C-alpha cells in the first residue's frame, strides 16, 4: 500500500473522529468501568487493519484507570500471521481539550504469534468523546506498540477508533 493511500486512510479516520465532536456530552463525569472495541490502522501491518479491545476501571477520582488492552495485529497475508498482544497498564488523564479528556495509556504484557511468545508494550494518547446522555462514547487514540515477536516490524504506530460503553 502506498504512503499516500495510508495517509488518506489516517486522515479519513481523523475526520471521522472529528465529526462526532458535535454529538459530545457537555458533562465531565468520569466513568467507573469502560468497555470498548474498535478498528485500528497499523502502518506496519499487512493488511493494515487491526482490532483492539479494552476494559478499564477507575481507581482514583483524579482520572487514573487500570486497564487491559488486546491488539490483534496482522503481520503477513501469505501465510496469514497475526500478532496478538495482551497488556495491562495504567491510563492517566493529563489534560482536557474542550470537554474531551485526554489520557496517556501505558501497558505491558505478553505477545504471541503461533508458537512464538514474547513481550509487548504500548503507549500513546487517547480521548474519550461521550455521545449525548447515553453512556456510549468514541475513543480515538494514537499509540506506539512494540512487540518482541512482531517479525521485525519494530515500533508500530497504531491509529484506533473504538466504540464503547461505560457506567
C-alpha positions in Angstrom: 0.0 0.0 0.0 1.4 3.4 -1.0 2.3 6.0 1.6 -0.3 8.4 0.0 -3.1 5.8 0.4 -2.1 5.2 4.0 -2.0 8.9 4.7 -5.5 9.2 3.2 -6.8 6.4 5.4 -5.4 8.1 8.6 -6.9 11.4 7.5 -10.3 9.8 7.0 -10.1 8.2 10.4 -9.2 11.6 12.0 -12.1 13.3 10.1 -14.5 10.6 11.3 -13.5 11.2 14.9 -13.8 15.0 14.5 -17.4 14.7 13.1 -18.6 13.1 16.3 -17.4 16.1 18.4 -20.8 17.6 17.6 -22.5 14.8 19.5 -20.5 15.1 22.6 -21.9 15.3 26.1 -21.1 18.5 27.9 -20.7 16.9 31.3 -17.3 15.9 32.6 -18.4 13.0 34.9 -15.8 10.2 34.8 -16.9 6.7 34.1 -16.2 3.9 36.6 -16.0 1.0 34.2 -15.3 1.2 30.5 -15.8 -1.5 27.8 -14.6 -0.7 24.2 -13.7 -2.3 21.0 -12.7 -1.0 17.6 -10.7 -0.9 14.4 -7.1 0.1 14.2 -5.0 1.2 11.3 -1.4 -0.1 11.7 1.1 1.4 9.3 3.4 -1.7 9.7 0.7 -4.3 9.4 -0.1 -6.4 6.3 -3.0 -5.8 5.9 -3.0 -2.5 7.7 -6.3 -3.0 9.6 -6.2 -4.5 13.1 -8.6 -5.0 16.0 -8.4 -3.5 19.5 -10.3 -4.3 22.7 -10.2 -2.5 26.1 -11.5 -2.8 29.6 -10.7 -0.1 32.2 -11.7 0.5 35.8 -11.3 3.9 37.5 -9.0 3.6 40.6 -9.0 7.2 41.7 -11.1 10.4 41.3 -8.0 12.1 39.8 -8.6 10.4 36.4 -6.5 7.3 36.9 -7.6 4.0 35.3 -6.3 0.5 35.5 -6.9 -1.2 32.1 -6.4 -4.3 30.0 -5.9 -4.0 26.2 -5.8 -6.6 23.5 -4.5 -5.9 20.0 -4.7 -8.3 17.1 -2.3 -7.1 14.5 -1.9 -8.8 11.1 1.8 -9.1 10.2 1.6 -11.0 6.9 -1.0 -12.2 4.4 0.6 -15.3 2.9 0.7 -17.2 5.2 -1.8 -15.4 7.4 0.0 -14.3 10.6 -1.5 -12.3 13.4 0.5 -11.0 16.3 -1.8 -10.9 19.4 -0.7 -8.5 22.2 -2.3 -8.7 25.7 -1.3 -5.9 28.1 -2.2 -4.4 31.4 -1.5 -0.9 32.5 -2.4 2.5 33.8 -4.0 5.4 32.0 -3.8 8.9 33.5 -5.8 11.9 32.5 -3.3 14.6 31.6 -5.4 17.5 30.3 -8.7 18.3 28.6 -9.3 19.7 25.2 -12.7 21.4 25.3 -14.9 18.8 27.0 -12.7 15.9 25.9 -10.4 14.3 28.5 -7.0 13.2 27.1 -5.4 10.1 28.7 -1.9 8.7 28.4 -2.3 4.9 28.5 0.8 2.8 29.1 0.6 -1.0 29.1 3.0 -4.0 29.1 2.3 -7.7 28.7 2.6 -10.8 26.6 2.7 -11.1 22.8 2.4 -14.2 20.6 2.3 -15.3 17.0 1.6 -19.0 16.8 4.2 -20.7 18.9 6.4 -17.7 19.2 5.8 -16.0 22.6 7.4 -12.8 23.9 6.7 -9.4 25.4 4.9 -6.3 24.2 4.4 -2.7 25.5 2.4 0.3 24.2 1.9 3.9 25.0 0.2 6.9 23.3 -2.7 9.3 23.8 -6.5 8.6 23.8 -9.5 10.9 24.0 -13.0 9.9 25.3 -15.9 11.6 23.5 -19.2 10.9 25.2 -22.2 10.6 22.9 -25.1 12.6 24.4 -26.6 11.1 27.7 -26.4 7.5 26.6 -23.3 6.1 28.4 -21.8 5.4 24.9 -18.6 7.0 23.7 -16.0 7.1 21.0 -12.3 6.8 21.9 -9.9 7.8 19.2 -6.3 7.1 20.0 -2.8 7.1 18.6 -0.4 4.6 20.2 3.0 3.2 19.7 3.3 -0.6 20.0 6.4 -2.7 20.4 6.4 -6.5 20.4 9.3 -8.8 20.6 7.5 -11.3 18.2 6.3 -8.8 15.5 8.5 -10.3 12.8 11.0 -7.4 12.9 8.3 -4.7 12.4 9.9 -2.6 15.3 7.8 0.2 16.7 4.3 0.1 15.2 2.3 3.3 15.2 -1.4 2.4 15.5 -4.4 4.8 15.0 -7.5 3.5 16.6 -11.2 4.4 16.8 -13.0 2.5 19.5 -16.7 2.5 20.3 -17.6 1.7 23.9 -20.0 1.8 26.8 -19.3 2.9 30.3 -21.0 3.3 33.6 
